[in-house]
Amino acid sequence: MEKSVNPDAIATILANPSPDSSTDIVVQVVDLKLAGSRYMFNANDGKMKLKAIFQSSMSTEVISGKIQNLGLIRILDYALNDIASKGEKYLIVTKCEVVSPALDLEIKTQVKSEESGLLLKPKAEDEIKSEVNNEGTSILLKPKKEMVTKSAAQIVHEQHQNMAPVARMAMTRRVHPLISLNPYQGIWTIKVRLTSKGTLRTYKNARGEGCVFNVELTDEDGTQIQATMFNEAARKFFDKFQLGKVYYISKGTLKLANKQFSSVKNDYEMTLNENSEMEEASDEATFIPETKFDFVQIDQLGPYVNAKELVDVIGIVQSVSPTMSIRRKSNNENVPKRDIVIADDTKKTVVVSLWNELATDVGQELLDNVDKSPIIAIKSLKVGDFQGVNLSTLPRSIMQVNPDTPEAKKLRSWYDSEGKGASLASVGSGMSPLIKSGLRSMYSDRVSLANILSNPSLGEDKAAFFSVRGYISFIKPDQAMWYRACKTCNKKVTDALGSGYWCEGCQKNDDECSLRYIMMSKISDASAEAWVSAFNEEAERMIGCSADELEKLKSQEGEENPYQLKLKEATWTPLLFRVSVAQHEYNNEKRQRITIKSVAPLDLAAESRYLLEEISKMKLSQ
């Protein structure tokens, strides 16, 4: 197919704010440059230029060199926006294909730039007819014999004049895709489905009292944006917004998103005020937005532990627990919960806690089909540090069972060919502190034990977290170091009538149980020593074996007790501890309780870097 630009491409775009599939639009990319997270350029057809921008998802094609400055692209989908403050228009390219790599020169004829309105000097006739790219491919240009240059305003005005009144009204209702919105636009209308609705909250600050609530909106392309409403707008729209319905919304404003308070992956966030308009699209063709996932592999979850950012995961379901009833501390309400274990092709597993309807509905479906190893894709999960790393659903979380996606097909292929018989390990076990919780967990909030012990009010309102470098100085050998646990939910079991063990959480008997640590030990540093408690995963790392293995050692007899030798081996090795400090009441007296949340061997290189940074800070403060 002959490669060429369309001499009237810009005029066609200006006259058709919505793409027409019957029109072939090929332009040259000029002045390509990075602006924030997107790439801007001038779309050039040899006659006119138009400011343009590639949507952020296309940045990889520019970085890889597929889209090049002075190259040719065929625009397949776009949105045309106004810059109200400058009286200009610009183009957002949402889909394109590469026609040619970079040419030697910018294509020019006697044109009037839409950007500047300046006349450009024409080339000689032989230059107009042919441009040659780096590969020697001829780029043919076929300008009209009589060319009349028109401004964008003239073209759009003529287009309106030729329209019937109904058609002109339709243009005013033209729906903008969310990807095209920005703070510099004029009036726009979007068509979105309400996919998440927050509660109406009250607040108090220096300016007085008020109320606010947030919603998450998703358009037909799966693009999301968060919208916030305050006071009058909140009261006006709270009851009107109903989860799952489709709305036309206009007269809102946009600003740069504050990522700290938004889980939606959009550069902007929306504010609706009392003058904003919202209309339910009941008589229009509704849609189910495509759920777009940004999957994080299980072995890469460490840096997200206790972070504000939410993650999407996909995995093969390995096990499903029965539904449990958990009592909330805030309001004493019982909520259903179910834990599932999933694995992916990194050969790691992670526990996902399902709450409320996800536990009772989708969770029951998974339990009924767990023997078939279903694939589950989950959007918007919170990453916690329970058992090293764990995931938990939120009210906004979305789950899909056996989705028809390339990622699911790849995962199924791996599991059927290799994963079914592979040895899988929990992602939380054996993680180094830098991988597990990011740099903050072990190398920030560093204090001495004396600093914790000298402040008895620490953890009075809520648990406080610190990092400590120290040693295990003593493990009391005659303590009850473990408990019998259910193999499904890890809760304590009791002897069943007859034989086996009874789990109250799972409401079932089992012939076997496992042992899980609940251990007290003394840790020391240069300043002090303190008693701390440690649970199963942390205690396993401290002692170097499981509770079942240690119990076998305890039953052995001999001159040298292997059980006590194992405990002694665990002492006086330099370790990094992440601890929580909370208050508990004992004999009507409040006391500090220090609990080890994570533990890891001392990384000498990382520790040296940390100490050098601390020395530098001390020098600067002098």
C-alpha positions as CSV (number, residue, x, y, z in Angstrom):
1,M,0.0,0.0,0.0
2,E,1.4,3.4,-0.9
3,K,2.4,5.5,2.0
4,S,1.2,9.1,1.9
5,V,-0.2,11.9,4.1
6,N,-3.7,13.2,3.5
7,P,-3.4,16.9,2.5
8,D,-6.8,17.7,4.0
9,A,-6.4,15.5,7.2
10,I,-6.5,18.5,9.7
11,A,-9.5,20.0,8.0
12,T,-11.3,16.7,8.2
13,I,-10.5,16.4,11.9
14,L,-11.7,19.9,12.6
15,A,-14.9,19.3,10.7
16,N,-15.6,16.0,12.4
17,P,-15.1,16.1,16.2
18,S,-16.0,12.4,16.2
19,P,-14.0,9.9,14.1
20,D,-15.5,8.7,10.9
21,S,-14.4,5.1,10.1
22,S,-14.8,5.8,6.4
23,T,-12.1,8.5,6.4
24,D,-8.4,7.7,6.1
25,I,-6.4,10.2,8.2
26,V,-2.6,10.1,7.8
27,V,-0.5,12.9,9.3
28,Q,3.1,13.6,10.1
29,V,4.3,13.8,13.7
30,V,6.2,17.1,14.2
31,D,7.9,18.5,17.3
32,L,7.4,15.4,19.4
33,K,8.2,16.0,23.1
34,L,7.3,14.8,26.6
35,A,4.8,16.8,28.6
36,G,4.2,15.2,32.1
37,S,3.3,11.6,31.5
38,R,2.2,12.1,27.9
39,Y,3.8,13.0,24.6
40,M,2.7,16.1,22.7
41,F,3.3,16.9,19.0
42,N,2.0,18.9,16.1
43,A,-0.1,16.9,13.6
44,N,1.0,18.1,10.1
45,D,-0.7,17.3,6.8
46,G,1.4,19.5,4.7
47,K,-1.2,22.3,4.7
48,M,-2.1,22.8,8.3
49,K,-0.8,21.9,11.8
50,L,-2.8,21.0,14.9
51,K,-1.6,20.7,18.5
52,A,-2.0,17.1,19.5
53,I,-1.3,14.7,22.3
54,F,-1.0,10.9,22.6
55,Q,-2.9,9.3,25.5
56,S,-0.6,8.1,28.2
57,S,-1.1,4.4,27.4
58,M,0.7,5.0,24.0
59,S,3.8,6.4,25.6
60,T,5.5,3.0,25.4
61,E,5.2,3.1,21.5
62,V,7.1,6.4,21.6
63,I,9.7,5.2,24.0
64,S,10.3,2.1,22.0
65,G,10.8,4.2,18.9
66,K,7.8,2.8,17.0
67,I,6.3,6.3,16.8
68,Q,9.0,8.8,15.7
69,N,9.3,12.5,15.3
70,L,8.8,13.4,11.5
71,G,7.3,9.9,11.1
72,L,3.8,9.2,9.6
73,I,0.8,7.8,11.6
74,R,-2.7,6.8,10.6
75,I,-5.1,8.1,13.2
76,L,-7.8,5.5,13.9
77,D,-9.6,7.1,16.9
78,Y,-9.4,10.5,18.5
79,A,-11.1,13.3,20.4
80,L,-11.1,17.0,19.6
81,N,-11.0,19.4,22.5
82,D,-11.1,23.2,23.0
83,I,-8.5,25.2,25.0
84,A,-11.0,27.8,26.1
85,S,-8.4,30.1,27.6
86,K,-6.5,30.3,24.3
87,G,-9.3,30.0,21.8
88,E,-7.6,27.0,20.2
89,K,-8.3,23.3,19.6
90,Y,-6.2,20.3,20.1
91,L,-6.3,16.7,19.2
92,I,-6.1,13.7,21.6
93,V,-5.0,10.6,19.7
94,T,-6.4,7.5,21.4
95,K,-5.6,4.9,18.7
96,C,-3.3,5.0,15.7
97,E,-1.0,2.9,13.6
98,V,2.5,3.7,12.3
99,V,2.7,4.3,8.5
100,S,6.3,5.3,8.2
101,P,9.3,6.0,10.4
102,A,11.0,9.4,10.5
103,L,11.3,11.3,7.2
104,D,14.3,13.4,6.4
105,L,12.3,16.7,6.4
106,E,9.1,18.2,7.6
107,I,6.4,18.1,4.9
108,K,5.5,21.7,3.9
109,T,3.5,23.5,1.2
110,Q,2.1,27.0,1.3
111,V,-0.1,26.5,4.3
112,K,-1.6,28.4,7.2
113,S,-0.8,26.9,10.5
114,E,-3.8,26.3,12.8
115,E,-1.4,26.9,15.7
116,S,0.1,30.2,14.6
117,G,-1.8,31.4,11.5
118,L,1.5,32.1,9.7
119,L,2.0,31.4,6.0
120,L,4.7,28.8,5.4
121,K,7.0,29.0,2.4
122,P,6.1,26.5,-0.3
123,K,8.7,24.1,-1.6
124,A,9.6,23.5,-5.3
125,E,7.2,21.4,-7.2
126,D,9.5,18.3,-7.2
127,E,9.7,18.6,-3.4
128,I,6.0,18.7,-3.0
129,K,5.5,15.6,-5.1
130,S,7.9,13.4,-3.3
131,E,9.5,13.2,0.2
132,V,11.9,10.4,1.0
133,N,12.2,8.7,4.3
134,N,15.2,7.0,5.9
135,E,14.4,3.8,4.2
136,G,14.1,5.4,0.8
137,T,10.4,4.9,0.6
138,S,8.6,7.5,-1.6
139,I,6.0,9.6,0.2
140,L,3.6,11.0,-2.4
141,L,1.8,14.3,-1.7
142,K,-1.1,15.3,-3.9
143,P,-2.1,18.9,-3.1
144,K,-5.2,20.3,-4.7
145,K,-4.6,22.6,-7.7
146,E,-6.5,25.4,-6.0
147,M,-6.0,25.5,-2.3
148,V,-8.1,27.8,-0.2
149,T,-6.8,28.1,3.4
150,K,-9.6,28.3,6.0
151,S,-9.3,28.7,9.7
152,A,-10.7,26.1,12.1
153,A,-13.4,28.5,13.2
154,Q,-14.5,29.0,9.5
155,I,-14.6,25.2,8.9
156,V,-16.7,24.5,12.1
157,H,-19.0,27.4,11.4
158,E,-19.7,26.2,7.8
159,Q,-20.3,22.7,9.2
160,H,-22.9,24.0,11.6
161,Q,-24.6,26.1,8.9
162,N,-25.0,23.0,6.8
163,M,-26.6,21.0,9.6
164,A,-30.2,20.5,10.3
165,P,-31.4,21.9,13.7
166,V,-31.6,18.3,15.1
167,A,-28.1,17.5,14.1
168,R,-26.8,20.7,15.6
169,M,-28.5,19.8,18.9
170,A,-26.9,16.3,18.7
171,M,-23.5,17.9,18.5
172,T,-24.1,19.8,21.7
173,R,-24.8,16.5,23.4
174,R,-21.6,14.9,22.0
175,V,-20.2,12.6,24.7
176,H,-16.5,13.1,25.5
177,P,-14.5,10.0,26.5
178,L,-13.0,10.4,30.0
179,I,-9.5,10.0,28.6
180,S,-9.9,13.3,26.7
181,L,-10.9,15.4,29.7
182,N,-8.5,18.0,31.2
183,P,-8.7,21.1,33.4
184,Y,-8.4,23.5,30.4
185,Q,-11.6,22.4,28.5
186,G,-14.8,24.3,28.2
187,I,-18.2,22.6,28.5
188,W,-18.2,18.9,28.1
189,T,-20.6,16.0,28.6
190,I,-19.7,12.5,29.7
191,K,-21.6,9.2,29.7
192,V,-20.5,7.1,32.7
193,R,-21.6,4.2,34.9
194,L,-21.5,4.7,38.7
195,T,-19.2,1.9,39.8
196,S,-18.5,2.9,43.4
197,K,-20.3,5.2,45.8
198,G,-18.9,6.4,49.1
199,T,-20.8,7.4,52.2
200,L,-21.9,10.9,53.0
201,R,-19.3,12.1,55.6
202,T,-19.3,15.2,57.7
203,Y,-16.1,17.2,58.5
204,K,-15.1,20.2,60.5
205,N,-12.2,22.6,59.8
206,A,-11.1,26.2,60.3
207,R,-13.8,27.4,57.8
208,G,-16.6,25.5,59.5
209,E,-18.5,22.3,59.1
210,G,-19.6,20.6,56.0
211,C,-20.3,17.3,54.3
212,V,-18.7,15.4,51.4
213,F,-18.9,12.2,49.4
214,N,-17.0,10.6,46.5
215,V,-18.0,8.4,43.6
216,E,-16.1,6.5,41.0
217,L,-17.3,6.8,37.4
218,T,-16.4,4.5,34.5
219,D,-17.0,5.1,30.8
220,E,-17.5,2.7,28.0
221,D,-13.8,2.3,27.4
222,G,-13.2,1.3,31.0
223,T,-11.5,4.6,31.9
224,Q,-12.2,5.7,35.5
225,I,-12.3,9.0,37.3
226,Q,-13.1,10.0,40.9
227,A,-15.7,12.7,41.4
228,T,-16.1,14.6,44.7
229,M,-19.1,16.7,45.9
230,F,-19.2,19.1,48.9
231,N,-22.0,20.5,50.9
232,E,-24.9,21.6,48.7
233,A,-23.7,19.5,45.8
234,A,-23.3,16.5,48.1
235,R,-26.8,16.9,49.4
236,K,-28.1,17.4,45.9
237,F,-26.6,14.4,44.3
238,F,-26.2,11.8,47.1
239,D,-29.6,10.3,46.7
240,K,-29.7,10.7,42.9
241,F,-26.6,8.6,42.4
242,Q,-27.4,4.9,42.4
243,L,-24.8,2.3,42.0
244,G,-24.7,0.6,38.6
245,K,-26.8,3.1,36.7
246,V,-25.6,5.1,33.7
247,Y,-25.6,9.0,33.7
248,Y,-24.9,11.9,31.5
249,I,-22.9,14.5,33.5
250,S,-21.8,18.0,32.5
251,K,-20.7,21.3,34.0
252,G,-18.1,19.8,36.3
253,T,-14.5,20.9,36.9
254,L,-11.2,19.0,36.8
255,K,-7.9,19.3,38.6
256,L,-4.8,17.3,39.1
257,A,-5.6,14.2,41.2
258,N,-4.2,13.9,44.7
259,K,-2.9,10.3,44.6
260,Q,-2.9,10.2,48.4
261,F,-6.7,10.3,48.6
262,S,-7.6,8.5,45.3
263,S,-7.2,4.9,44.2
264,V,-8.4,5.6,40.7
265,K,-5.6,5.6,38.1
266,N,-6.3,8.9,36.4
267,D,-4.2,12.0,36.2
268,Y,-7.2,14.2,37.0
269,E,-10.1,14.1,39.5
270,M,-13.5,15.7,39.0
271,T,-15.5,18.1,41.3
272,L,-19.3,18.5,40.9
273,N,-20.9,21.6,42.3
274,E,-24.5,22.6,42.8
275,N,-24.7,23.9,39.2
276,S,-23.5,20.7,37.7
277,E,-26.0,18.7,35.7
278,M,-26.7,15.0,35.9
279,E,-29.3,13.0,33.9
280,E,-29.9,9.3,34.0
281,A,-29.4,7.6,30.6
282,S,-32.6,5.5,30.9
283,D,-33.7,5.9,27.3
284,E,-30.3,5.6,25.8
285,A,-28.2,2.5,25.0
286,T,-26.6,1.6,28.2
287,F,-23.3,-0.3,28.5
288,I,-21.2,-2.4,30.8
289,P,-17.8,-0.8,31.1
290,E,-14.9,-3.1,30.4
291,T,-12.9,-3.6,33.7
292,K,-9.3,-2.7,33.0
293,F,-6.7,-4.5,35.2
294,D,-3.2,-3.5,36.0
295,F,-2.0,-6.8,37.5
296,V,0.8,-7.0,40.0
297,Q,2.5,-10.5,40.2
298,I,2.4,-12.1,43.6
299,D,6.1,-12.0,44.2
300,Q,6.1,-8.2,43.5
301,L,3.5,-7.4,46.3
302,G,6.2,-6.5,48.9
303,P,6.6,-2.8,48.1
304,Y,2.8,-2.3,48.4
305,V,2.5,-3.6,52.0
306,N,0.7,-1.1,54.2
307,A,0.8,1.5,51.3
308,K,-2.1,3.6,50.2
309,E,-1.9,2.3,46.7
310,L,-4.3,-0.5,45.8
311,V,-3.3,-3.5,43.5
312,D,-5.0,-5.8,41.0
313,V,-4.0,-9.5,41.0
314,I,-4.8,-12.6,39.1
315,G,-4.2,-16.2,40.3
316,I,-5.2,-19.8,40.4
317,V,-7.4,-20.6,43.4
318,Q,-5.6,-23.2,45.6
319,S,-8.0,-23.3,48.6
320,V,-11.1,-21.7,50.0
321,S,-12.1,-21.5,53.6
322,P,-15.7,-21.7,54.9
323,T,-17.4,-18.4,55.7
324,M,-16.5,-16.9,59.1
325,S,-18.3,-14.2,61.0
326,I,-16.1,-11.3,62.2
327,R,-17.2,-8.7,64.7
328,R,-16.1,-5.2,63.9
329,K,-14.6,-3.3,66.8
330,S,-16.1,0.0,65.6
331,N,-19.8,-0.9,65.8
332,N,-19.9,-4.5,67.0
333,E,-21.5,-5.5,63.7
334,N,-20.9,-9.0,62.4
335,V,-19.6,-9.2,58.9
336,P,-19.0,-12.3,56.8
337,K,-15.4,-13.1,55.8
338,R,-13.8,-15.9,53.7
339,D,-10.1,-16.5,53.0
340,I,-8.9,-17.9,49.7
341,V,-5.3,-18.8,48.7
342,I,-4.2,-18.0,45.1
343,A,-1.0,-18.7,43.2
344,D,0.5,-17.4,40.0
345,D,3.4,-18.4,37.7
346,T,5.9,-16.8,40.0
347,K,5.3,-20.0,42.1
348,K,4.2,-17.8,45.1
349,T,0.9,-17.9,47.0
350,V,-0.9,-15.3,48.9
351,V,-4.0,-15.2,51.1
352,V,-6.9,-13.0,49.9
353,S,-9.6,-12.1,52.5
354,L,-13.0,-11.7,50.9
355,W,-15.6,-9.6,52.8
356,N,-19.3,-9.1,52.8
357,E,-21.1,-10.1,49.6
358,L,-17.8,-11.1,47.9
359,A,-17.4,-13.7,50.7
360,T,-20.9,-15.0,50.6
361,D,-21.6,-14.9,46.8
362,V,-18.5,-15.2,44.7
363,G,-16.7,-17.0,47.6
364,Q,-19.4,-19.7,47.7
365,E,-19.0,-20.2,43.9
366,L,-15.2,-20.6,44.4
367,L,-15.8,-23.1,47.2
368,D,-18.1,-25.2,45.1
369,N,-15.6,-25.3,42.2
370,V,-12.2,-25.2,44.1
371,D,-11.4,-28.8,42.8
372,K,-11.5,-27.3,39.2
373,S,-8.8,-24.7,40.1
374,P,-10.7,-21.6,38.9
375,I,-8.8,-18.4,37.9
376,I,-9.8,-15.3,39.8
377,A,-9.0,-11.7,38.8
378,I,-9.5,-9.1,41.5
379,K,-9.3,-5.3,41.1
380,S,-8.5,-2.8,44.0
381,L,-7.1,-4.9,46.8
382,K,-5.5,-3.6,50.0
383,V,-2.1,-5.1,50.8
384,G,-1.5,-5.8,54.5
385,D,1.3,-7.3,56.5
386,F,-0.6,-10.2,58.2
387,Q,1.5,-13.4,57.8
388,G,4.1,-11.4,55.9
389,V,1.9,-10.3,53.0
390,N,-1.9,-10.6,52.7
391,L,-4.6,-9.1,50.5
392,S,-8.0,-7.9,51.4
393,T,-11.0,-6.8,49.4
394,L,-12.7,-3.4,49.8
395,P,-16.3,-2.2,49.0
396,R,-15.0,-1.0,45.6
397,S,-13.2,-4.3,44.7
398,I,-14.3,-6.1,41.6
399,M,-13.9,-9.9,41.1
400,Q,-14.1,-11.9,37.9
401,V,-14.0,-15.7,37.8
402,N,-12.3,-17.4,34.9
403,P,-12.1,-14.1,32.8
404,D,-11.6,-14.4,29.1
405,T,-8.3,-12.4,29.0
406,P,-4.8,-13.1,27.6
407,E,-3.4,-13.1,31.2
408,A,-5.9,-15.7,32.3
409,K,-5.1,-17.9,29.3
410,K,-1.4,-17.6,29.9
411,L,-1.9,-18.5,33.6
412,R,-4.1,-21.5,32.7
413,S,-1.5,-22.8,30.2
414,W,1.3,-22.5,32.9
415,Y,-0.8,-24.3,35.5
416,D,-1.9,-27.2,33.3
417,S,1.7,-27.8,32.0
418,E,3.8,-27.0,35.1
419,G,2.1,-25.2,38.0
420,K,-0.1,-28.1,39.1
421,G,2.8,-30.1,40.2
422,A,5.1,-27.3,41.2
423,S,6.3,-26.6,44.7
424,L,4.6,-23.3,45.8
425,A,5.6,-21.1,48.7
426,S,3.9,-18.2,50.5
427,V,5.0,-14.8,49.3
428,G,5.5,-13.7,52.9
429,S,8.0,-16.4,53.9
430,G,11.7,-15.7,53.6
431,M,11.3,-12.2,52.3
432,S,14.1,-9.7,52.9
433,P,12.9,-6.5,54.6
434,L,13.6,-4.4,51.5
435,I,11.5,-6.5,49.3
436,K,8.8,-7.2,51.8
437,S,7.7,-3.8,53.0
438,G,9.9,-1.4,51.1
439,L,12.7,0.7,52.6
440,R,10.4,2.2,55.2
441,S,9.7,-1.0,57.2
442,M,13.2,-1.7,58.4
443,Y,15.3,1.4,57.8
444,S,12.9,4.1,58.9
445,D,11.5,4.9,62.4
446,R,14.7,3.3,63.8
447,V,14.8,3.6,67.6
448,S,16.5,2.0,70.5
449,L,14.8,-0.3,73.0
450,A,15.5,2.3,75.7
451,N,13.5,4.9,73.7
452,I,10.5,2.6,73.6
453,L,10.7,1.5,77.3
454,S,11.2,5.0,78.6
455,N,7.9,6.2,77.1
456,P,5.1,4.2,78.8
457,S,2.3,6.1,77.0
458,L,3.4,4.7,73.6
459,G,0.5,2.9,71.8
460,E,-2.1,4.3,74.2
461,D,-4.5,5.5,71.5
462,K,-3.4,3.2,68.7
463,A,-0.4,0.9,68.0
464,A,2.9,2.6,67.2
465,F,5.4,1.0,64.9
466,F,9.2,1.1,65.1
467,S,12.3,-0.6,63.7
468,V,15.0,-2.0,66.0
469,R,18.4,-3.5,65.4
470,G,19.3,-6.1,68.0
471,Y,19.7,-9.7,69.2
472,I,17.6,-12.4,70.6
473,S,19.2,-12.7,74.0
474,F,17.0,-15.4,75.6
475,I,14.1,-17.8,74.8
476,K,12.5,-19.4,77.8
477,P,12.6,-23.1,77.1
478,D,9.8,-24.2,79.5
479,Q,7.1,-21.9,78.1
480,A,4.1,-23.0,76.0
481,M,5.6,-22.1,72.6
482,W,2.9,-23.3,70.3
483,Y,-0.8,-24.2,70.0
484,R,-2.7,-26.8,67.9
485,A,-4.1,-25.1,64.9
486,C,-6.7,-25.9,62.2
487,K,-4.9,-26.6,58.9
488,T,-7.6,-24.6,57.0
489,C,-8.0,-21.4,59.0
490,N,-5.1,-21.6,61.5
491,K,-7.5,-21.1,64.5
492,K,-7.0,-23.0,67.7
493,V,-8.5,-26.5,67.8
494,T,-9.7,-28.7,70.7
495,D,-9.8,-32.5,71.1
496,A,-12.9,-33.8,69.4
497,L,-15.2,-36.4,70.9
498,G,-13.7,-39.8,70.1
499,S,-10.7,-38.8,68.0
500,G,-9.3,-36.0,65.9
501,Y,-9.7,-32.2,66.4
502,W,-12.6,-29.8,66.4
503,C,-12.3,-26.4,64.8
504,E,-14.9,-23.9,66.0
505,G,-14.2,-21.5,63.1
506,C,-14.7,-24.1,60.4
507,Q,-17.3,-26.0,62.3
508,K,-15.8,-29.4,61.5
509,N,-13.7,-32.3,62.7
510,D,-10.3,-33.1,61.3
511,D,-8.0,-36.1,61.9
512,E,-4.9,-33.9,61.9
513,C,-3.8,-30.5,63.0
514,S,-0.6,-28.4,62.8
515,L,1.4,-26.6,65.4
516,R,1.8,-22.8,65.3
517,Y,4.1,-20.7,67.3
518,I,3.0,-18.2,70.0
519,M,6.3,-17.4,71.6
520,M,7.8,-15.0,74.2
521,S,11.5,-14.1,73.9
522,K,13.8,-11.4,75.2
523,I,15.6,-9.1,72.6
524,S,18.5,-6.8,73.4
525,D,20.4,-3.9,71.9
526,A,23.1,-1.6,73.2
527,S,20.6,0.4,75.3
528,A,18.2,-2.1,77.0
529,E,16.4,-5.4,76.8
530,A,12.7,-6.1,76.5
531,W,10.3,-9.1,76.4
532,V,8.5,-9.4,73.1
533,S,5.9,-11.8,71.6
534,A,6.2,-13.4,68.2
535,F,3.7,-15.4,66.2
536,N,4.2,-18.2,63.7
537,E,6.0,-16.8,60.7
538,E,8.2,-14.4,62.7
539,A,9.0,-17.1,65.2
540,E,9.9,-19.6,62.4
541,R,12.5,-17.1,61.1
542,M,13.9,-16.4,64.6
543,I,14.3,-20.1,65.5
544,G,15.0,-21.5,62.0
545,C,12.4,-24.3,61.9
546,S,8.7,-24.9,62.2
547,A,6.8,-25.6,65.4
548,D,6.2,-29.1,64.3
549,E,9.9,-29.7,63.8
550,L,10.8,-28.1,67.1
551,E,8.2,-30.3,68.9
552,K,9.9,-33.4,67.5
553,L,13.3,-32.2,68.8
554,K,11.7,-31.7,72.3
555,S,10.6,-35.3,72.3
556,Q,14.1,-36.6,71.7
557,E,16.2,-37.7,74.6
558,G,20.0,-37.7,75.0
559,E,22.9,-36.1,76.9
560,E,22.6,-33.0,74.8
561,N,19.1,-31.8,74.6
562,P,18.6,-31.0,70.8
563,Y,15.5,-28.8,71.7
564,Q,17.5,-26.5,74.0
565,L,20.4,-26.5,71.6
566,K,18.1,-25.2,68.8
567,L,16.9,-22.4,71.0
568,K,20.4,-21.5,72.0
569,E,21.5,-21.4,68.4
570,A,18.9,-18.7,67.7
571,T,20.4,-16.3,70.2
572,W,23.0,-13.5,69.7
573,T,22.6,-13.2,65.9
574,P,22.2,-9.6,64.7
575,L,18.7,-9.1,63.3
576,L,16.4,-6.4,62.2
577,F,13.0,-6.2,63.9
578,R,9.8,-4.4,62.9
579,V,7.8,-4.1,66.1
580,S,4.4,-2.7,67.2
581,V,3.9,-1.2,70.6
582,A,0.4,-1.2,72.1
583,Q,-1.2,-1.0,75.6
584,H,-2.9,-3.9,77.3
585,E,-4.4,-4.3,80.7
586,Y,-3.1,-6.8,83.2
587,N,-4.4,-7.0,86.8
588,N,-6.0,-3.6,86.3
589,E,-2.7,-2.1,85.3
590,K,-1.8,-0.9,81.8
591,R,1.4,-2.3,80.3
592,Q,3.2,-2.1,77.1
593,R,3.0,-5.0,74.8
594,I,5.8,-5.2,72.1
595,T,5.0,-7.6,69.2
596,I,7.4,-8.5,66.4
597,K,5.7,-7.9,63.1
598,S,8.6,-8.9,60.9
599,V,12.2,-10.0,61.3
600,A,15.1,-10.4,58.9
601,P,18.8,-11.0,59.0
602,L,21.0,-7.9,59.1
603,D,22.0,-6.9,55.5
604,L,25.5,-5.4,56.1
605,A,25.6,-3.4,52.9
606,A,22.1,-1.9,53.5
607,E,22.9,-1.2,57.1
608,S,26.1,0.5,56.2
609,R,24.3,2.8,53.8
610,Y,21.8,3.6,56.5
611,L,24.5,4.5,59.0
612,L,26.3,6.7,56.5
613,E,23.1,8.6,55.8
614,E,22.6,9.1,59.6
615,I,26.2,10.3,60.0
616,S,25.6,12.8,57.1
617,K,22.4,14.1,58.8
618,M,24.3,14.6,62.1
619,K,27.0,16.6,60.3
620,L,24.5,18.8,58.6
621,S,22.7,19.5,61.9
622,Q,25.9,20.7,63.6
